[in-house]
Structures are given as C-alpha cells and as structure tokens.
Amino acid sequence: MKELTDADLRGSQIVDADLREAWFRGCDFENTHIRGADLTNTEIDGEIDGLVINGVEVADLIEAELDRRHPERVVLRAKTVAEFRSGWAGLESMWQATLDRVAAMPPETADLSVHGEWSLAQTLRHLVFATDVWLGDAILRRDRPYHRLGEPFSGWRDRAAGVGIELDTPADFADVLQMRAEGQAQVREYLAGASDDDLAATAGEPFFTPSAFPVRQCLWIIANEEWHHHRYATRDLDALAGGATGAPRR
C-alpha cells in the first residue's frame, strides 16, 4: 500500500481521484467539501460535529442512535457527582463484560492488532494513561501521576519519557489488567469522596497543555476515552471473532 505521510493538502482540489481501498488516519477534514462522490461501503469513525450528508446535518442523528444502542453513554453528559458515580459504574460493567469475553477467546487475542489499530492490551494501557492525565495529574495534582507502562496518544509520545513513561516496553496482559483495575479504582474512589462543588473547581494543567479545565470537564474526558475506546476494542474483537487476521502491533 502506498503511503502519503504528513502531507499538507489544505486548499487543494482533488478531482477524479481513485481513492478506493484507501485509509485515512489522523487526518484533519475540518471544512472539507466532497461533491459527486461515491461513498458506497464507506466507514467513517471519528469526532463528528457539523457533518452534512445530502443536505442533512447528521451529527445529532448519530448521537441519538448511539444513545439508543448504548444507554451507558449518559455519563458523557453527567452534571452531578451522583450522575458520574452511576455512569462510572456503567462504564466499568461495560468493560468487564468485554474482558470476560476476551478471557474466553484464544490467549493471544489481547495482543492482536486489526488494520494497524491498537491491540486490546495497548488500548487498556492508553486508558491507564488517560486516567493518569486527567485524574492523577489534572485533578489530584500528584507529583508523579504517570504509570511507567501507560500508552500515550501518538501526538504526546515525544514528551512521555519526561514524565517517566517507558515507551514500547512490553507487559504481560495480567500486569496490564492489574494496572487497569488500579486506575479504575482511583476514579471510583475519587467520585466516592467528591461533591458537586468539586466539579466546578479548576483542575491543574496536564503536562502536555498550558490550559486548565474544570474538574467536570476532566471527568467528561475520562468518560469519553472509556466509551470510545471500548467501541474501538469491541469493533476489532468482532473482526477477530469473524475470522479477521490480526498481528502484534509494532
């Protein structure tokens, strides 16, 4: 497969191009216009806001359908500590069902990548990192909030070593499950002792941004990471269960 990396195509007109079987990863399509296109069997996965298809703004329709299919998504709009507590319990239950499913699959399943995406083990390590960022660093302001085996987002990898993260260090899946369980417990324990007034307080600044956010927004980000990465993980597990070929991700 030909690869076009770090290309700046802003303002370009791409006319009569054959993009069949193409993959777009980490691309910015803001204010993109597509005319006269054939999108048969096309899959779009990402943050969708203001997407108009054939004259219909579809973002709200997508959100409504996702809410219908996944009632646990209510936590993404939680406003009170009680709503966050209930919503977090729903997210933990959602993930536990998936881990139970994986336990019944071949033992190498957790380390397999589908189409170059994160394996389940890497996904869980990333969720540990997300919890460390938005709870340990931003909300709790710990001196050393980062687990050494966390998996940063690709855009933050160049700064990860500076906070003690050991990039590309292998880990047994049992150890990944343990660190993941500890991260979930930290969120649960914080919510157990938090008040609605705490949600409005300003959190600290995570290591990768000079911006500070309200505690409520930090918790929303954690919940979004949990829900969306669960969707990605189950998508790939479904593919593996259906016979897709997976390989360890390098």
C-alpha positions as CSV (number, residue, x, y, z in Angstrom):
1,M,0.0,0.0,0.0
2,K,1.4,3.4,-1.0
3,E,1.7,5.8,2.0
4,L,1.3,9.6,1.9
5,T,2.5,10.9,5.3
6,D,2.5,14.5,6.8
7,A,1.1,15.9,3.5
8,D,-0.3,19.4,3.6
9,L,-3.2,19.4,1.2
10,R,-5.0,22.4,2.7
11,G,-7.0,24.2,0.0
12,S,-6.3,21.5,-2.6
13,Q,-8.8,20.4,-5.2
14,I,-8.7,16.6,-5.6
15,V,-10.5,15.8,-8.9
16,D,-11.3,12.4,-10.4
17,A,-9.0,10.7,-7.9
18,D,-9.3,6.9,-7.4
19,L,-9.3,6.5,-3.6
20,R,-10.8,3.1,-3.4
21,E,-9.5,0.9,-0.6
22,A,-7.7,4.0,0.9
23,W,-7.2,4.5,4.6
24,F,-7.1,7.9,6.2
25,R,-5.6,8.0,9.8
26,G,-5.3,11.1,12.0
27,C,-6.4,13.4,9.2
28,D,-8.0,16.8,9.7
29,F,-11.1,17.1,7.5
30,E,-12.4,20.3,9.0
31,N,-14.4,22.4,6.4
32,T,-13.8,19.7,3.8
33,H,-16.3,19.6,0.9
34,I,-17.0,16.4,-1.0
35,R,-19.1,16.7,-4.2
36,G,-20.3,14.0,-6.6
37,A,-18.6,11.2,-4.6
38,D,-19.5,7.6,-4.3
39,L,-19.3,6.6,-0.7
40,T,-20.7,3.0,-1.1
41,N,-19.5,0.8,1.8
42,T,-17.5,3.7,3.3
43,E,-16.8,3.7,7.0
44,I,-16.2,7.0,8.9
45,D,-15.0,6.8,12.5
46,G,-14.1,9.9,14.4
47,E,-15.3,13.1,16.1
48,I,-18.3,14.2,14.2
49,D,-19.8,17.7,14.6
50,G,-21.5,19.6,11.8
51,L,-21.4,16.9,9.2
52,V,-23.9,17.4,6.4
53,I,-24.7,14.5,4.1
54,N,-27.0,15.1,1.1
55,G,-28.3,18.3,2.8
56,V,-29.0,16.6,6.2
57,E,-26.9,17.5,9.3
58,V,-26.3,14.1,10.7
59,A,-24.4,14.6,14.0
60,D,-27.5,14.8,16.2
61,L,-29.0,11.7,14.4
62,I,-25.8,9.8,15.1
63,E,-25.7,10.8,18.7
64,A,-29.3,9.8,19.2
65,E,-28.8,6.4,17.7
66,L,-25.7,5.8,19.8
67,D,-27.6,6.8,22.9
68,R,-30.4,4.3,21.9
69,R,-27.9,1.5,21.4
70,H,-25.7,2.3,24.4
71,P,-27.6,3.7,27.5
72,E,-24.3,3.9,29.4
73,R,-23.4,6.9,27.2
74,V,-25.4,9.1,29.6
75,V,-22.3,9.6,31.6
76,L,-20.8,11.6,28.8
77,R,-23.2,14.4,29.8
78,A,-23.1,13.9,33.6
79,K,-23.6,17.1,35.6
80,T,-23.6,15.9,39.2
81,V,-21.4,13.7,41.2
82,A,-24.3,11.2,41.6
83,E,-24.6,11.0,37.8
84,F,-20.8,10.5,37.4
85,R,-20.9,7.7,40.1
86,S,-23.7,5.9,38.4
87,G,-22.2,6.5,35.0
88,W,-18.8,5.2,36.0
89,A,-20.3,2.1,37.4
90,G,-21.9,1.5,34.0
91,L,-18.6,2.0,32.2
92,E,-16.9,-0.5,34.5
93,S,-19.7,-3.0,33.9
94,M,-19.4,-2.5,30.2
95,W,-15.7,-3.1,30.2
96,Q,-15.9,-6.1,32.5
97,A,-18.3,-7.8,30.1
98,T,-15.8,-7.3,27.3
99,L,-12.9,-8.6,29.4
100,D,-14.9,-11.7,30.2
101,R,-15.4,-12.2,26.5
102,V,-11.7,-11.9,25.8
103,A,-10.9,-14.4,28.6
104,A,-12.9,-17.0,26.6
105,M,-11.0,-16.2,23.3
106,P,-7.6,-17.5,22.3
107,P,-4.9,-16.3,24.7
108,E,-3.1,-14.2,22.1
109,T,-6.2,-12.2,21.3
110,A,-5.4,-9.3,23.6
111,D,-2.1,-8.6,21.8
112,L,-3.5,-8.7,18.2
113,S,-4.0,-5.6,16.1
114,V,-6.6,-5.3,13.4
115,H,-5.7,-3.0,10.5
116,G,-2.9,-1.5,12.4
117,E,-5.0,-0.2,15.3
118,W,-4.1,-0.6,19.0
119,S,-4.5,-4.1,20.4
120,L,-6.7,-4.6,23.4
121,A,-3.7,-4.6,25.7
122,Q,-2.5,-1.3,24.2
123,T,-6.0,0.2,24.5
124,L,-6.1,-0.6,28.2
125,R,-2.7,0.8,28.7
126,H,-3.9,4.0,27.0
127,L,-6.8,4.2,29.3
128,V,-4.4,4.0,32.2
129,F,-2.6,6.9,30.7
130,A,-5.8,8.9,30.2
131,T,-6.7,8.3,33.9
132,D,-3.2,9.4,34.9
133,V,-3.5,12.6,32.8
134,W,-7.0,13.8,33.8
135,L,-7.3,12.4,37.3
136,G,-3.8,11.9,38.7
137,D,-2.2,14.9,37.1
138,A,-5.0,17.4,36.5
139,I,-7.5,16.8,39.3
140,L,-5.3,15.3,42.1
141,R,-2.1,17.1,41.1
142,R,0.1,14.3,42.1
143,D,3.9,14.7,41.9
144,R,4.4,11.5,39.9
145,P,1.0,10.6,38.4
146,Y,2.1,8.5,35.4
147,H,2.4,4.8,35.3
148,R,5.5,3.8,33.5
149,L,3.6,1.4,31.2
150,G,0.9,3.8,30.1
151,E,0.3,4.3,26.4
152,P,0.2,7.9,25.3
153,F,-1.6,9.2,22.3
154,S,0.8,9.4,19.3
155,G,1.0,13.2,19.5
156,W,2.3,13.1,23.1
157,R,4.9,10.3,22.7
158,D,7.8,12.7,22.3
159,R,7.2,14.1,25.8
160,A,6.2,10.9,27.5
161,A,9.7,9.9,28.7
162,G,9.9,13.2,30.5
163,V,7.2,12.1,32.9
164,G,8.5,8.5,33.4
165,I,6.6,6.6,30.8
166,E,8.7,3.8,29.2
167,L,7.6,3.8,25.6
168,D,7.3,0.5,23.8
169,T,8.0,-1.6,26.9
170,P,6.3,-4.9,26.7
171,A,4.0,-6.0,29.5
172,D,2.2,-9.3,30.3
173,F,-1.6,-9.0,29.9
174,A,-2.1,-9.9,33.5
175,D,0.0,-6.9,34.5
176,V,-2.0,-4.7,32.2
177,L,-5.2,-5.9,33.8
178,Q,-3.8,-5.1,37.2
179,M,-2.7,-1.6,36.3
180,R,-6.0,-1.0,34.6
181,A,-8.0,-2.2,37.7
182,E,-6.0,0.2,39.8
183,G,-6.8,3.1,37.5
184,Q,-10.5,2.3,37.6
185,A,-10.4,2.1,41.4
186,Q,-8.8,5.6,41.6
187,V,-11.7,7.1,39.6
188,R,-14.2,5.2,41.7
189,E,-12.6,6.4,45.0
190,Y,-12.3,10.0,43.8
191,L,-16.0,10.1,42.9
192,A,-17.0,8.5,46.2
193,G,-15.5,11.4,48.1
194,A,-16.3,14.2,45.7
195,S,-19.0,16.8,45.9
196,D,-20.9,18.8,43.3
197,D,-18.9,21.9,44.3
198,D,-15.7,20.0,43.5
199,L,-16.9,19.5,39.9
200,A,-16.8,23.3,39.3
201,A,-13.3,23.8,40.7
202,T,-10.4,24.4,38.3
203,A,-8.1,21.4,37.9
204,G,-4.4,21.6,37.3
205,E,-2.6,21.7,33.9
206,P,-1.7,18.3,32.5
207,F,2.0,18.1,31.3
208,F,1.2,18.4,27.6
209,T,-1.0,21.6,27.7
210,P,-0.8,25.0,29.3
211,S,-4.6,25.0,29.6
212,A,-6.5,24.2,32.8
213,F,-10.0,22.8,32.8
214,P,-12.9,22.5,35.3
215,V,-12.9,19.1,37.1
216,R,-16.2,18.3,35.5
217,Q,-14.6,18.5,32.0
218,C,-11.7,16.4,33.1
219,L,-14.1,13.7,34.2
220,W,-16.0,14.0,30.9
221,I,-12.8,13.5,29.0
222,I,-12.1,10.3,31.0
223,A,-15.6,9.0,30.3
224,N,-15.2,9.8,26.6
225,E,-11.9,7.9,26.4
226,E,-13.5,5.0,28.2
227,W,-16.6,4.8,26.0
228,H,-15.0,5.5,22.6
229,H,-12.0,3.1,23.1
230,H,-14.4,0.4,24.2
231,R,-16.2,0.9,20.9
232,Y,-13.0,0.5,19.0
233,A,-11.9,-2.5,21.0
234,T,-15.2,-4.3,20.5
235,R,-15.2,-3.5,16.8
236,D,-11.8,-5.2,16.5
237,L,-12.8,-8.1,18.7
238,D,-15.8,-8.7,16.5
239,A,-13.5,-8.7,13.5
240,L,-11.2,-11.2,15.1
241,A,-14.1,-13.4,16.1
242,G,-15.3,-13.2,12.5
243,G,-12.0,-14.5,11.1
244,A,-10.0,-11.4,10.5
245,T,-6.3,-11.8,10.6
246,G,-4.6,-10.0,13.5
247,A,-1.0,-9.4,14.1
248,P,1.0,-7.9,17.0
249,R,1.2,-4.2,16.5
250,R,4.7,-2.7,16.2
